[in-house]
Amino acid sequence: MNIIKYLPALFVFLFSGSEFLYSQNISKEIVVVNPYEPTLRDVQKFNIQPRVIDTVIIQPDFKYAILPTRVETSFELKPINPAKMVAMPASKLYKSYLKLGMGNYFTPFGSFSISNLRSKDYAIGAEVLHKSSLSKIKLDNDDKINANYSLNKAKVYGKKFFSNAELSGDLEFQSNSLHYYGYNTANFTDSFPTINNKENKQHFSRFSAGTMLNSTYSDSSHLNYKTSLNYTYFNDKFKNYEHVLFLTGDFSKAFRIFQMQLNTGYQMFNTGESMDSTHSGILEISPKISKSAAEWNFVLGLNTFYEHFKMNDKNAVLYIYPEAYLEITIIKNVLTPYFGITGFLEPNYYQKTAYENEYIVPGLQVKNAKHKLVGYAGLKGQFGRHSGFRADVTYSTIEDMHLFVNDTSSVLMNQFGVVYDDVEIIKYHGEIYFDIADKLNFLIKGNYYDYTTILEKYAWHKPEYDLTFSTNYNLRDKILVNFDITGNGKRYAKNFSDETNPYKLKAFVDLNLNVEYRYSKILSGFINLYNLSASRYEVWNYYPSQRLNVMLGFTYKL
């Protein structure tokens, strides 16, 4: 069907219908709920800016020339002020110091020293000291014996400062008195022996004079030196006397990467006719070479001694011992192992032996000891800034080592002679220290000894071990406390009546406490307590010590 021919009729119909609808009266009510709010939809805009692309590229072409022109400049030097070290305030010095005290066993003590104040040119001073005791000590058989002793000392000294050297000298006089208060109580079971205090007394006197000249260069490239000359006269109550002269010279200088050192010395001994002395002089010449680095240092050298004798110089002997030392730093200031070997000739003379054991036979002469080999190895280091440690083992072989034994020529057996033996010693040593700014510190150290003798059964009077504990406490410079503990292991003394059954000297511990209270900067009081445990131990065979000893006193600065 062809719909196109009906289109005019359809158009007339639609138009007439719409006119009809419009001609009707339509009445309706319209309710508006919300006001009309016209809205516009967001549109996506294109932000495209027009630009012109220029296809023509122009290369810049510069042509220029530099005309040399001299420009005058000025420079003004301004000095820099040097940095200044702020000096710590120097503590006040006092010219003199007095200390007086009194203890039980009627023990007076006094010392006085005087010196100049700070000086860049010289130092000079003097000191005197006295300590004595009027005491009686009870022995094993309850016999109370006079054990008086006294010590007197006077000394003057001086020192002159030069630009690169120091010259010093001193004069000293010392006097010691004592009684041979011990004896073998086993020989007097029924009665006490008759003892003449005057004949049982010993008195030592010592006069010495010395001078020393040494360099003060801080640079090792200079020739550093230290020379000294010392003379000593020593005698006793029984008219035994001895002259001793010491002359020493130590020199060192750096040559390129090595440090060269030379130690020299001469010791001369001259005794009275009443003393049987054979040796009269020892000459020492000991060259050494060393080098140090950040991780290690070593020393190599020889210790040479020439010993000549008074009676026959043809019997003079030359001793040569090696000297070597190596130190390796594993951790700086924390762990450092070290190793070494050495040897030396130890001189023994009357004065030295008398101070080692005051109860020796008057006029006793002792052979020189030959330390043929001394080898050691150990570790040292620090736990921190204020603490450290050291531990080592030493092996020694000693020829003609002297050992003290009771003299059997008298009934009392209260004096000591010596016997000689070739001894091997293994010593184990250890120590720990702790220190905090001079306020609190302590030190613990000990040695254990293993002796091997050839002729004698034991190393007589030598302790199996020794221990030391020392601590100091400073409470605001007002109260100062020092506490010490010393201990010795068991020892043996020779029994001539039964050599298979030697005397046993028990181990002991000695506790000492010193307390000082500073009332002011110039006046203080102190109390010293010795042998706090009041233990009764033997210093030498037949010689028991004093028990608790208390001393009170004061100090004064002028």
Summary of the structure (lengths in Angstrom):
residues: 558
radius of gyration: 48.1
end to end distance: 152.3
largest distance: 180.8
contacts: 1443
relative contact order: 0.08
helix: 6%
strand: 54%
